[in-house]
Amino acid sequence: MATFSVTDAAHFLGVSDDTVRRWIAAGRLTGSKTPSGHTVVDGLELAQLVREQAVSPADPTHVSSSARNRFVGLVTAVTSDTVMSQVELQCGPHRVVSLMSTEAVRDLGLEPGAVATAVIKSTNVMVEVPGA
């Protein structure tokens, strides 16, 4: 069973250490003590709370899609040459970078401050774990 320190749990939840401690005291999260006396949170319980706490902006595209990895955000930068462009989006705490044709950037009206949705095909997502 994976466990996380109060500090790590707070990081994943986007709250302060004190908030995690208050949630443990209130019973919203279950804390336990390590042999050295540090408070830890169960990984499965933390994952469930992270999912419940996640708030994504509404997808402005209103399209039906099989893609499940959709991140709505703001365009923060566009770097273009005559053929290709790099478009950066800030989707909540995540920075998403896309390379596309400059023609597509013009057609979509992508410029800093515009709202856009990054759609990521799950077969091209790499998953890493710490250590090893």
C-alpha positions, 0 to 999 in steps of 0.5 A: 500500500503506497502512502504519502506524507502530509506535504506530498498529499498537500502538493497533489491536492493543491492545498497547504499542509495545514489543510491536509492536517485539518482534513485528517482531523475532520475525518475527510482523509485518514491519517496514520503514523509511521514507526518514526511518528510521521503522519501519512495518508493512504495512496488510494484514498488520496487518489480518490480525493484528488479526483473528486477535487479536480475542477476543469473548465467547461470544454467550449468546443461542445463536440462529441469525441472518443478522446477522454484526455481533454484539457481546456486552457488558455493559450500562453504563447505562439511561436511561428515560422512560415510552415510550423508553429509551437503553441503553449497552453496552460491547462490548470497546473499543466503546461501543454505544448503542441506543434502544428502547422502555422496554417492551422494556428491561423485557421483556429485563431490561436493567440495568447489569451485564447481559450483552447482544448488540448486533446491527447491520444492516450496511445501516445502518453508515456507513464513514468514512476519514481525510482528504479 
